[in-house]
């Protein structure tokens, strides 16, 4: 659970696992030209984001797959093993396990489980483009959450981007429903089943947006108390969720031989297991490449890359899966992509000026750079 457990100027996504955004880059000693070449870390970050989303979709799109807790447990175990191995080899550092710190962080890990579980369910029912577009709505919830808990302000451009995000989501839902009716006939049983599936996906998606916003805002408050860094957060998030996920899988999921064969068909079993393991490793890649991207570029560049990255993630669903390619779906992707760019530009512009808010409501709207990173990645 690593990435996510996600953030993008958001977060990792099942794609969605979210990690706290990297801190401002410190002064670095001279390094090789390769490490300082901005193109390489940017492409690495984008590639790892796409790879994790596609591998998760591959596992979840299997016929009748219903062992979501098992998937998340495998990812968490793989991530803990991977980062512990890296720590043992001296590649990374993070604080050792501490019972008192674990108790303080445990509520955040519980919120994380809600976020990543609803993420897998939404991705199971929806196409990658629709999932990516709807994920933008999390930004709006986080912004208004900050109004209530942190105060602040946003510009008119940021509010305009919120409108584009909502509009792109409406277009995406309309395009999906129209495609289902056009493909199967408005009165056929197949169309009814398809629309029911889409409605379930939209419900899980809205639940995921709410859970993600709650997790991000809660984590932001808790980090101030624990002073966790990126890999501290990743370590505790994954370690603390493993027992919960295993218990939920054992007692809430069907472990009968028949259901195991449904989830892991003999012809695809090895590929599915490999994809589950690889998605856990991808979360580690995302965390590292995110920090690398900020270190060799800037937080501003990283924010823009997070917004631009939504387009290739959405397109990956059209390339690797049978997501419908229609005028509506393409329009939704374009509008969603533009909304991310507008929002990133709004945050860049806001960060370059003295703090002055747009007096919209009392208190004024706020979407800080930290929560922007926690909600844009995906």
C-alpha positions in Angstrom: 0.0 0.0 0.0 2.5 2.1 -0.4 1.8 5.2 -2.6 -0.6 5.9 -2.4 0.1 4.7 0.0 -0.4 8.1 -2.9 -0.2 11.9 -3.3 -0.1 14.1 -6.8 1.0 17.8 -6.7 -1.4 14.0 -5.7 -0.9 10.8 -5.0 -0.3 7.6 -6.0 -3.0 5.9 -7.2 -4.3 2.8 -7.2 -3.6 4.2 -8.2 -4.2 5.6 -5.6 -2.1 5.2 -2.6 -0.9 8.4 -1.2 2.3 9.5 0.3 3.0 13.0 1.7 4.5 15.2 -0.9 8.3 15.6 -1.0 9.7 18.5 1.1 11.4 21.4 -0.6 14.7 20.3 -2.1 17.6 20.7 0.2 21.1 21.7 -1.0 22.6 18.7 -2.7 26.2 17.7 -3.2 27.5 17.4 -6.7 26.1 14.4 -8.5 26.4 12.8 -11.8 24.9 14.6 -14.8 22.4 11.8 -15.2 20.9 12.4 -11.8 20.5 16.1 -12.4 18.9 15.7 -15.9 15.3 16.8 -15.3 13.9 14.6 -18.1 14.9 11.3 -16.6 13.2 11.8 -13.2 10.1 13.3 -14.7 9.7 10.4 -17.1 10.5 7.9 -14.3 7.8 9.4 -12.2 5.2 9.4 -15.0 6.1 5.9 -16.0 5.8 4.5 -12.5 2.4 6.2 -12.0 1.1 4.7 -15.3 2.6 1.3 -14.6 1.0 1.0 -11.2 -2.4 2.1 -12.5 -2.3 -0.4 -15.4 -1.1 -3.3 -13.2 -3.8 -2.7 -10.7 -6.4 -2.5 -13.4 -5.1 -5.7 -14.9 -5.6 -7.6 -11.6 -9.0 -6.0 -10.8 -10.4 -6.4 -14.3 -10.2 -10.2 -14.1 -13.6 -11.9 -14.4 -15.2 -12.0 -10.9 -12.2 -10.8 -9.0 -13.3 -10.1 -5.4 -10.3 -10.6 -3.2 -9.5 -6.9 -2.9 -8.3 -7.1 0.7 -5.8 -9.8 -0.3 -4.5 -7.6 -3.2 -3.9 -4.7 -0.8 -2.3 -7.0 1.8 0.1 -8.4 -0.8 1.0 -4.9 -1.9 1.7 -3.8 1.7 3.8 -6.8 2.4 5.9 -6.4 -0.8 6.4 -2.7 0.0 7.6 -3.3 3.5 10.0 -6.0 2.4 11.3 -3.7 -0.4 11.9 -0.6 1.7 13.4 -2.7 4.5 15.8 -4.2 2.0 16.7 -0.8 0.7 17.3 0.4 4.2 19.5 -2.6 5.0 21.6 -1.9 1.9 22.0 1.8 2.9 20.0 3.2 0.0 17.3 4.9 2.2 16.8 5.7 5.8 13.7 5.9 8.0 13.1 5.7 11.7 12.8 2.3 13.4 9.5 1.0 14.6 8.3 2.6 17.8 5.2 1.5 19.7 4.2 5.0 20.8 4.5 6.4 17.3 2.6 3.4 15.9 -0.3 4.2 18.3 -0.4 7.8 17.2 -0.3 6.8 13.5 -2.7 3.9 13.6 -5.9 6.1 13.0 -4.3 7.4 9.8 -3.6 3.8 8.6 -7.2 2.9 9.2 -8.2 5.9 7.0 -5.8 4.7 4.4 -7.4 1.3 4.2 -10.7 3.1 3.5 -9.1 5.1 0.8 -7.3 2.3 -1.0 -10.1 -0.2 -0.7 -12.7 2.1 -2.2 -10.1 3.0 -4.9 -9.8 -0.7 -5.9 -13.5 -1.1 -6.0 -14.0 2.0 -8.2 -11.2 1.0 -10.5 -12.8 -2.5 -10.8 -16.0 -1.1 -12.1 -14.8 2.0 -14.0 -12.4 2.5 -16.9 -9.0 4.1 -16.2 -10.0 7.3 -18.0 -13.2 7.7 -16.0 -11.4 6.8 -12.8 -8.7 9.4 -13.5 -11.2 12.1 -14.3 -13.4 11.6 -11.3 -10.3 11.5 -9.1 -10.0 15.3 -9.7 -13.1 15.8 -7.5 -10.9 14.9 -4.5 -9.1 18.2 -4.9 -12.4 20.1 -4.4 -13.2 18.2 -1.2 -9.7 18.8 0.2 -10.0 22.5 -0.6 -13.2 22.9 1.3 -11.9 20.6 4.1 -9.1 23.1 4.5 -11.6 25.9 4.7 -13.1 24.3 7.8 -9.8 23.2 9.5 -6.9 25.3 8.2 -8.2 28.5 6.7 -6.7 30.3 3.7 -7.7 31.4 0.3 -7.7 30.5 -3.4 -7.8 32.5 -6.6 -10.6 32.8 -9.1 -8.5 30.7 -11.4 -8.5 27.8 -8.9 -12.3 28.1 -8.5 -12.6 28.0 -12.3 -10.6 24.8 -12.4 -13.0 23.3 -9.9 -15.8 24.0 -12.2 -13.9 22.3 -15.1 -13.3 19.3 -12.9 -17.0 18.9 -12.2 -17.9 19.4 -15.8 -15.4 16.8 -17.0 -16.8 14.3 -14.6 -20.4 14.9 -15.8 -19.2 14.5 -19.4 -17.4 11.2 -18.5 -20.5 9.7 -16.8 -22.7 10.8 -19.7 -20.4 9.3 -22.3 -20.2 6.0 -20.4 -24.0 5.7 -20.1 -24.6 6.7 -23.7 -22.0 4.1 -24.9 -23.7 1.4 -22.9 -27.1 2.3 -24.3 -25.8 2.5 -27.8 -23.9 -0.8 -27.6 -26.6 -2.9 -26.1 -29.9 -1.1 -26.8 -31.7 1.0 -24.3 -34.1 -1.7 -23.2 -31.9 -4.8 -23.2 -30.8 -6.7 -20.1 -27.2 -6.2 -21.1 -27.6 -2.4 -21.1 -29.3 -2.5 -17.7 -26.5 -4.7 -16.3 -23.8 -2.4 -17.7 -25.5 0.7 -16.3 -25.8 -1.0 -12.9 -22.1 -1.7 -13.0 -21.3 1.9 -13.9 -23.6 3.2 -11.1 -21.8 1.0 -8.6 -18.5 2.3 -9.9 -19.6 6.0 -9.5 -20.8 5.2 -6.0 -17.5 3.7 -5.1 -15.7 6.6 -6.8 -17.5 9.2 -4.7 -16.8 7.2 -1.6 -13.2 7.1 -2.6 -13.0 10.9 -3.1 -14.4 11.4 0.4 -12.1 8.8 2.0 -9.1 10.2 0.2 -9.9 13.8 1.3 -10.4 12.6 4.9 -7.1 10.6 4.8 -5.1 13.5 3.3 -6.4 16.1 5.8 -6.0 13.8 8.7 -2.5 12.8 7.7 -1.6 16.5 7.3 -2.5 17.1 10.9 -0.9 14.0 12.2 2.4 14.6 10.5 2.7 17.8 12.4 2.6 15.7 15.6 5.0 12.9 14.5 7.3 14.8 12.1 7.3 11.8 9.8 9.2 12.0 6.6 8.3 10.3 3.3 9.7 6.8 4.0 8.6 7.0 7.7 5.1 7.5 6.5 5.4 4.7 3.9 6.8 2.3 6.5 4.2 2.8 9.2 1.3 3.0 6.7 2.2 -0.4 5.2 3.2 -2.1 8.3 0.2 -1.1 10.4 -2.3 -2.0 7.7 -1.0 -5.5 7.0 -2.7 -7.2 10.0 -6.0 -5.4 9.4 -6.0 -6.3 5.7 -5.2 -10.0 6.4 -7.9 -10.3 9.0 -10.4 -8.6 6.7 -9.4 -10.9 3.8 -9.7 -14.1 5.9 -13.0 -13.3 7.5 -14.8 -11.1 4.9 -13.6 -12.7 1.6 -14.5 -16.0 0.1 -11.5 -18.4 0.3 -13.3 -21.5 -1.1 -11.4 -23.4 -3.8 -14.1 -22.4 -6.3 -13.7 -18.7 -5.6 -9.9 -19.0 -5.7 -10.1 -20.4 -9.2 -12.4 -17.6 -10.3 -10.0 -14.9 -9.0 -6.9 -16.8 -10.2 -7.8 -18.7 -13.4 -5.1 -21.4 -14.0 -4.2 -19.9 -17.4 -3.5 -16.5 -15.9 -2.6 -17.3 -12.3 1.1 -16.6 -12.5 0.6 -13.4 -14.4 -2.0 -12.1 -11.9 0.2 -13.0 -8.9 3.2 -11.3 -10.6 1.1 -8.2 -11.3 0.1 -8.0 -7.6 3.7 -8.2 -6.5 4.8 -5.7 -9.1 2.1 -3.2 -8.1 3.5 -3.2 -4.6 7.0 -2.5 -5.9 5.5 0.3 -8.1 4.4 2.2 -5.0 8.0 2.2 -3.9 9.1 3.5 -7.3 6.5 6.2 -7.2 7.6 7.4 -3.8 11.3 7.5 -4.9 10.7 9.1 -8.3 8.4 11.8 -6.7 11.2 12.8 -4.3 13.8 12.6 -7.1 11.7 14.8 -9.4 11.4 17.5 -6.8 15.1 17.2 -5.9 16.4 17.8 -9.4 13.7 20.2 -10.6 11.5 22.1 -8.3 8.2 21.9 -6.4 6.6 24.0 -9.1 7.8 21.7 -11.9 6.7 18.7 -9.9 3.2 20.2 -9.5 2.9 20.8 -13.2 4.1 17.3 -14.0 1.5 15.9 -11.7 -1.2 17.7 -13.7 0.3 16.7 -17.1 0.6 13.1 -16.0 -3.2 12.7 -15.9 -3.3 12.7 -19.7 -1.0 9.7 -20.3 -2.7 7.8 -17.4 -6.1 8.3 -19.0 -4.7 7.3 -22.4 -3.2 4.2 -21.0 -6.8 3.0 -20.3 -7.6 3.4 -24.0 -4.5 1.7 -25.1 -4.3 -1.3 -22.8 -7.9 -1.9 -22.0 -11.2 -1.8 -23.8 -12.2 1.6 -22.6 -14.7 3.1 -25.1 -13.2 5.7 -27.4 -16.1 8.2 -28.2 -16.4 11.9 -28.7 -17.7 12.2 -25.1 -15.0 10.1 -23.5 -12.2 12.0 -25.4 -13.9 15.3 -24.5 -14.0 14.4 -20.9 -10.3 13.5 -20.9 -9.4 16.8 -22.5 -11.5 18.9 -20.1 -10.2 16.9 -17.1 -6.6 17.4 -18.4 -7.2 21.2 -18.9 -8.7 21.5 -15.4 -5.6 20.0 -13.9 -3.4 22.4 -15.8 -5.5 25.4 -14.8 -5.3 24.3 -11.1 -1.6 23.8 -11.3 -1.1 27.2 -12.8 -3.4 28.7 -10.2 -1.3 27.3 -7.4 1.9 28.4 -9.1 0.5 31.9 -9.5 -0.8 32.0 -6.0 2.6 30.8 -4.6 4.4 33.7 -6.4 2.2 36.4 -4.8 1.7 37.7 -1.3 -1.1 35.8 0.4 -4.3 37.5 -0.6 -7.5 35.6 -0.9 -10.6 35.7 -3.0 -13.4 36.6 -0.5 -15.9 34.0 -1.6 -17.2 32.6 1.6 -16.4 33.1 5.3 -13.9 31.7 6.0 -12.3 32.0 2.6 -11.6 29.0 0.4 -8.2 27.3 0.8 -6.3 24.6 -1.0 -2.8 24.7 0.2 0.2 23.5 -1.8 0.6 20.5 0.5 -2.9 19.3 0.0 -2.7 20.0 -3.7 0.1 17.6 -3.9 -1.8 15.2 -1.8 -4.8 15.3 -4.2 -3.4 15.8 -7.6 -1.2 12.7 -7.9 -2.9 9.9 -9.1 
